Amino acid sequence: MTALWIAHVNVTDPESYGEYAKLAGPAIAAHGGVFLARGTRYVQLEGNERARNVVARFPSVEDAVACYRSDEYQAALVHAKNAAERDLVIVEENPV
């Protein structure tokens, strides 16, 4: 079953976070990830607001986790660690 990678982000260092984004995109694509939403318009109804929201679809939860743990993504993540406040969750989609 497909899975959604959902990130809620407040960028605190745009330059470093830009480096993260430049490297993360290809790492995500290499693991079958496709961006569905990336910094687009949103409405916060509950919980803690984060200015940037990203949703990517992966072929499976395992593919999404493998992406996160990959050397390529970890190299990108180094640039985000001190450049943003982030929440990230992977959620399996329901079959249609």
Z-matrix of the N, CA and C atoms (Angstrom, degrees):
N
C 1 1.443
C 2 1.516 1 110.54
N 3 1.321 2 116.26 1 145.19
C 4 1.457 3 120.05 2 179.51
C 5 1.521 4 110.32 3 -68.84
N 6 1.335 5 114.70 4 162.50
C 7 1.457 6 121.03 5 -178.47
C 8 1.520 7 109.50 6 -138.23
N 9 1.319 8 114.73 7 151.15
C 10 1.457 9 121.22 8 177.07
C 11 1.515 10 109.78 9 -108.21
N 12 1.311 11 115.18 10 132.91
C 13 1.466 12 124.41 11 174.07
C 14 1.511 13 103.94 12 -99.88
N 15 1.328 14 117.98 13 115.26
C 16 1.462 15 122.26 14 -174.45
C 17 1.524 16 108.37 15 -120.10
N 18 1.323 17 115.42 16 119.47
C 19 1.465 18 121.28 17 -179.89
C 20 1.524 19 109.72 18 -120.04
N 21 1.321 20 115.39 19 136.20
C 22 1.463 21 122.80 20 174.39
C 23 1.523 22 105.71 21 -118.16
N 24 1.328 23 116.83 22 124.42
C 25 1.469 24 120.66 23 -166.83
C 26 1.520 25 112.03 24 -136.04
N 27 1.322 26 116.63 25 137.73
C 28 1.457 27 123.71 26 163.54
C 29 1.522 28 106.07 27 -112.05
N 30 1.310 29 116.71 28 115.54
C 31 1.459 30 121.33 29 -179.97
C 32 1.522 31 108.75 30 -81.93
N 33 1.335 32 116.88 31 127.00
C 34 1.461 33 121.82 32 179.24
C 35 1.528 34 112.27 33 -108.95
N 36 1.324 35 117.22 34 -17.85
C 37 1.473 36 122.68 35 177.36
C 38 1.527 37 107.18 36 -137.68
N 39 1.341 38 117.35 37 90.77
C 40 1.463 39 120.83 38 -175.30
C 41 1.523 40 114.67 39 -57.65
N 42 1.318 41 118.51 40 -35.08
C 43 1.467 42 120.80 41 -178.91
C 44 1.532 43 110.74 42 -65.23
N 45 1.326 44 116.80 43 -50.98
C 46 1.466 45 120.17 44 179.29
C 47 1.520 46 111.36 45 -65.40
N 48 1.328 47 116.48 46 -39.35
C 49 1.455 48 119.11 47 -179.83
C 50 1.524 49 110.76 48 -66.85
N 51 1.308 50 116.79 49 -31.89
C 52 1.462 51 120.31 50 174.79
C 53 1.516 52 111.57 51 -61.82
N 54 1.326 53 117.23 52 -38.98
C 55 1.470 54 121.31 53 175.52
C 56 1.526 55 110.54 54 -63.45
N 57 1.330 56 115.89 55 -42.30
C 58 1.457 57 120.20 56 176.59
C 59 1.531 58 109.92 57 -57.35
N 60 1.320 59 116.66 58 -51.49
C 61 1.466 60 121.26 59 -176.56
C 62 1.529 61 111.65 60 -60.47
N 63 1.325 62 115.89 61 -38.98
C 64 1.466 63 120.65 62 179.93
C 65 1.531 64 111.30 63 -62.35
N 66 1.321 65 117.34 64 -37.75
C 67 1.465 66 121.89 65 -179.37
C 68 1.526 67 113.04 66 -87.41
N 69 1.322 68 116.87 67 -32.63
C 70 1.461 69 120.41 68 -175.97
C 71 1.522 70 112.27 69 -69.66
N 72 1.318 71 117.44 70 -38.97
C 73 1.463 72 120.62 71 -178.57
C 74 1.519 73 113.31 72 -54.11
N 75 1.336 74 118.54 73 -52.81
C 76 1.465 75 119.53 74 177.95
C 77 1.532 76 113.41 75 -63.92
N 78 1.322 77 118.11 76 -34.45
C 79 1.470 78 120.52 77 178.10
C 80 1.524 79 110.15 78 -65.68
N 81 1.305 80 116.82 79 -41.03
C 82 1.462 81 121.28 80 178.77
C 83 1.527 82 109.89 81 -65.47
N 84 1.320 83 116.95 82 -45.96
C 85 1.468 84 121.08 83 179.49
C 86 1.529 85 111.32 84 -61.63
N 87 1.328 86 117.41 85 -37.86
C 88 1.460 87 121.64 86 -178.84
C 89 1.530 88 112.03 87 -63.73
N 90 1.328 89 116.94 88 -21.49
C 91 1.468 90 121.23 89 179.35
C 92 1.523 91 111.69 90 -104.15
N 93 1.321 92 116.24 91 17.98
C 94 1.464 93 120.47 92 176.03
C 95 1.508 94 114.69 93 86.30
N 96 1.326 95 117.25 94 7.73
C 97 1.458 96 120.80 95 -179.53
C 98 1.525 97 111.97 96 -77.47
N 99 1.330 98 115.56 97 140.30
C 100 1.458 99 123.17 98 177.78
C 101 1.522 100 107.08 99 -129.36
N 102 1.325 101 116.90 100 126.96
C 103 1.463 102 120.49 101 179.94
C 104 1.525 103 110.91 102 -72.95
N 105 1.335 104 115.51 103 130.10
C 106 1.462 105 122.24 104 175.36
C 107 1.524 106 110.61 105 -102.48
N 108 1.314 107 117.03 106 -33.16
C 109 1.465 108 122.98 107 177.52
C 110 1.518 109 107.50 108 -148.60
N 111 1.317 110 115.62 109 139.27
C 112 1.467 111 119.32 110 -175.70
C 113 1.520 112 108.41 111 -152.71
N 114 1.334 113 115.62 112 90.97
C 115 1.453 114 119.69 113 178.06
C 116 1.520 115 113.70 114 72.18
N 117 1.327 116 117.21 115 23.28
C 118 1.463 117 120.94 116 -178.66
C 119 1.535 118 110.66 117 -87.56
N 120 1.290 119 115.69 118 178.95
C 121 1.458 120 123.05 119 -179.45
C 122 1.529 121 110.39 120 -58.28
N 123 1.324 122 116.78 121 143.61
C 124 1.460 123 121.66 122 179.02
C 125 1.522 124 109.58 123 -149.94
N 126 1.322 125 116.06 124 165.23
C 127 1.459 126 123.71 125 174.50
C 128 1.520 127 106.95 126 -128.93
N 129 1.316 128 117.46 127 118.89
C 130 1.467 129 122.53 128 179.25
C 131 1.520 130 108.37 129 -85.79
N 132 1.316 131 118.06 130 116.11
C 133 1.462 132 121.74 131 -178.85
C 134 1.524 133 112.98 132 -102.96
N 135 1.317 134 117.71 133 -31.81
C 136 1.459 135 121.78 134 179.24
C 137 1.523 136 109.28 135 -148.16
N 138 1.312 137 115.35 136 162.85
C 139 1.464 138 120.70 137 173.60
C 140 1.516 139 113.45 138 77.72
N 141 1.323 140 114.50 139 -165.79
C 142 1.458 141 122.07 140 -176.36
C 143 1.517 142 111.04 141 -85.40
N 144 1.298 143 116.05 142 125.51
C 145 1.460 144 120.52 143 -179.52
C 146 1.530 145 110.45 144 -76.69
N 147 1.308 146 115.45 145 136.21
C 148 1.464 147 123.84 146 172.13
C 149 1.519 148 105.86 147 -125.84
N 150 1.292 149 117.53 148 133.45
C 151 1.463 150 121.82 149 -171.36
C 152 1.524 151 114.31 150 -67.68
N 153 1.326 152 117.83 151 -22.64
C 154 1.466 153 120.86 152 -177.75
C 155 1.522 154 108.99 153 -123.82
N 156 1.319 155 116.03 154 131.95
C 157 1.457 156 122.30 155 179.93
C 158 1.520 157 108.49 156 -127.29
N 159 1.321 158 115.82 157 133.60
C 160 1.460 159 121.30 158 -177.28
C 161 1.532 160 108.62 159 -130.88
N 162 1.336 161 115.76 160 132.76
C 163 1.458 162 121.19 161 176.35
C 164 1.526 163 107.41 162 -129.06
N 165 1.331 164 115.68 163 126.87
C 166 1.466 165 120.90 164 175.55
C 167 1.522 166 108.06 165 -128.02
N 168 1.313 167 115.87 166 144.41
C 169 1.470 168 120.99 167 177.19
C 170 1.524 169 108.75 168 -102.41
N 171 1.326 170 115.93 169 134.37
C 172 1.462 171 123.40 170 176.64
C 173 1.522 172 108.89 171 -117.78
N 174 1.325 173 117.51 172 158.39
C 175 1.466 174 120.20 173 178.22
C 176 1.538 175 113.56 174 -59.95
N 177 1.342 176 116.81 175 -27.93
C 178 1.466 177 120.22 176 -179.21
C 179 1.529 178 109.46 177 -161.78
N 180 1.324 179 115.35 178 166.90
C 181 1.468 180 120.40 179 174.20
C 182 1.527 181 109.07 180 -59.44
N 183 1.327 182 116.00 181 -41.31
C 184 1.468 183 120.25 182 -178.05
C 185 1.531 184 111.39 183 -61.93
N 186 1.335 185 117.06 184 -39.83
C 187 1.471 186 120.22 185 177.67
C 188 1.522 187 111.21 186 -65.00
N 189 1.327 188 116.70 187 -40.20
C 190 1.472 189 120.35 188 179.61
C 191 1.530 190 110.81 189 -65.66
N 192 1.320 191 116.49 190 -42.71
C 193 1.471 192 120.54 191 178.69
C 194 1.533 193 109.98 192 -66.84
N 195 1.318 194 117.14 193 -41.34
C 196 1.472 195 120.50 194 178.02
C 197 1.526 196 110.48 195 -61.25
N 198 1.319 197 116.85 196 -38.57
C 199 1.460 198 120.28 197 176.42
C 200 1.524 199 109.92 198 -60.58
N 201 1.327 200 116.84 199 -51.38
C 202 1.462 201 121.01 200 -178.77
C 203 1.524 202 111.43 201 -56.92
N 204 1.298 203 116.83 202 -39.83
C 205 1.473 204 121.40 203 -176.57
C 206 1.527 205 113.09 204 -84.47
N 207 1.327 206 117.89 205 -7.57
C 208 1.470 207 120.95 206 -176.25
C 209 1.527 208 111.73 207 -67.29
N 210 1.317 209 115.41 208 153.58
C 211 1.465 210 120.74 209 177.46
C 212 1.523 211 111.25 210 -59.17
N 213 1.342 212 116.90 211 -38.75
C 214 1.467 213 121.00 212 -177.90
C 215 1.531 214 110.95 213 -64.79
N 216 1.320 215 116.58 214 -45.45
C 217 1.467 216 118.71 215 -179.27
C 218 1.521 217 110.78 216 -70.63
N 219 1.314 218 117.56 217 -39.40
C 220 1.466 219 120.31 218 178.42
C 221 1.531 220 111.24 219 -61.84
N 222 1.337 221 116.75 220 -35.44
C 223 1.470 222 120.26 221 176.06
C 224 1.522 223 110.35 222 -65.07
N 225 1.321 224 117.50 223 -36.31
C 226 1.466 225 121.16 224 176.63
C 227 1.521 226 110.52 225 -70.01
N 228 1.326 227 116.17 226 -42.00
C 229 1.455 228 122.13 227 -174.82
C 230 1.526 229 112.70 228 -61.37
N 231 1.312 230 117.09 229 -28.14
C 232 1.468 231 120.84 230 177.08
C 233 1.530 232 110.16 231 -53.97
N 234 1.322 233 117.26 232 -36.93
C 235 1.468 234 121.76 233 -178.37
C 236 1.525 235 112.31 234 -75.58
N 237 1.320 236 118.37 235 -22.15
C 238 1.465 237 121.82 236 -178.38
C 239 1.530 238 112.63 237 -91.15
N 240 1.305 239 117.53 238 -24.33
C 241 1.464 240 121.42 239 -171.93
C 242 1.529 241 113.46 240 -52.81
N 243 1.306 242 118.86 241 -46.18
C 244 1.462 243 121.66 242 -179.77
C 245 1.516 244 112.26 243 -107.50
N 246 1.329 245 116.32 244 14.68
C 247 1.460 246 120.95 245 -177.36
C 248 1.520 247 112.62 246 -115.87
N 249 1.342 248 116.90 247 1.82
C 250 1.459 249 119.16 248 -176.88
C 251 1.522 250 110.65 249 -163.97
N 252 1.336 251 114.32 250 155.04
C 253 1.457 252 122.12 251 167.35
C 254 1.521 253 104.52 252 -100.21
N 255 1.334 254 117.19 253 124.15
C 256 1.468 255 120.20 254 -171.77
C 257 1.517 256 112.12 255 -134.22
N 258 1.300 257 114.51 256 145.83
C 259 1.460 258 122.98 257 166.26
C 260 1.518 259 105.46 258 -122.29
N 261 1.318 260 117.54 259 135.98
C 262 1.457 261 121.43 260 -179.29
C 263 1.522 262 108.56 261 -138.13
N 264 1.329 263 115.17 262 130.92
C 265 1.457 264 120.57 263 177.81
C 266 1.531 265 107.88 264 -137.41
N 267 1.329 266 115.40 265 147.37
C 268 1.456 267 121.55 266 174.24
C 269 1.531 268 106.25 267 -114.15
N 270 1.324 269 115.75 268 127.32
C 271 1.457 270 121.63 269 -175.07
C 272 1.527 271 108.91 270 -126.67
N 273 1.320 272 116.26 271 126.93
C 274 1.465 273 119.69 272 176.11
C 275 1.530 274 109.03 273 -71.70
N 276 1.334 275 115.64 274 135.66
C 277 1.457 276 120.55 275 178.85
C 278 1.530 277 110.49 276 -79.21
N 279 1.309 278 114.96 277 149.27
C 280 1.459 279 120.44 278 173.30
C 281 1.515 280 109.54 279 -75.50
N 282 1.320 281 117.73 280 144.44
C 283 1.474 282 119.62 281 175.51
C 284 1.520 283 109.46 282 -66.30
N 285 1.303 284 115.35 283 145.06
C 286 1.468 285 119.50 284 -178.98
C 287 1.505 286 110.23 285 -87.82
